[in-house]
């Protein structure tokens, strides 16, 4: 996708922060061409402005530009491995962290949770992803999934555009909250696989509607 103005990334970052999915950290990227990404700078997502420098990253980069977040390698590795991915969201959803810290998987317990797959893969190393090799391992853990959890270090969601990627991060957190509540009440029971598949077939229709809800709610709060 072509990004002509940073306002799209700025607002997406503000939405991620406003819904408690990130605090001091987090970054977003969109594919600006087949071979490059535009990424948010290393500042809290709630503080992004249209005047900030939004670095351009070449997929064949061997070094990151000074204005890029040091974990930009994650975005490059995923974009290189998954040409259909048009945007990536890196955040720190708290219920996801709690669930994984308890050794519990994120299961598809409702329709929206099915967008994430039967279970969400977990990258087992809590250290920050600041080199190409570790980013490649994160991408391998993600595989063909739409999301990957970084144990002790947040999560990454993907989508064809920024609306889908951010909405999916919200869905991931809501799904983790539901899993925690279900564990407190008894044994969580995932939806049958055929029902999960039915919901996943409708993800591209429903995720943009979720993002519309998120952006409108954020704007009304300003």
Helices and strands as residue ranges (DSSP letters): H 7-18, E 27-33, E 36-39, G 45-47, E 56-58, H 72-81, E 87-91, H 94-101, G 112-116, E 121-123, H 132-142, E 147-150, E 155-159, H 162-185, H 193-200, H 203-220
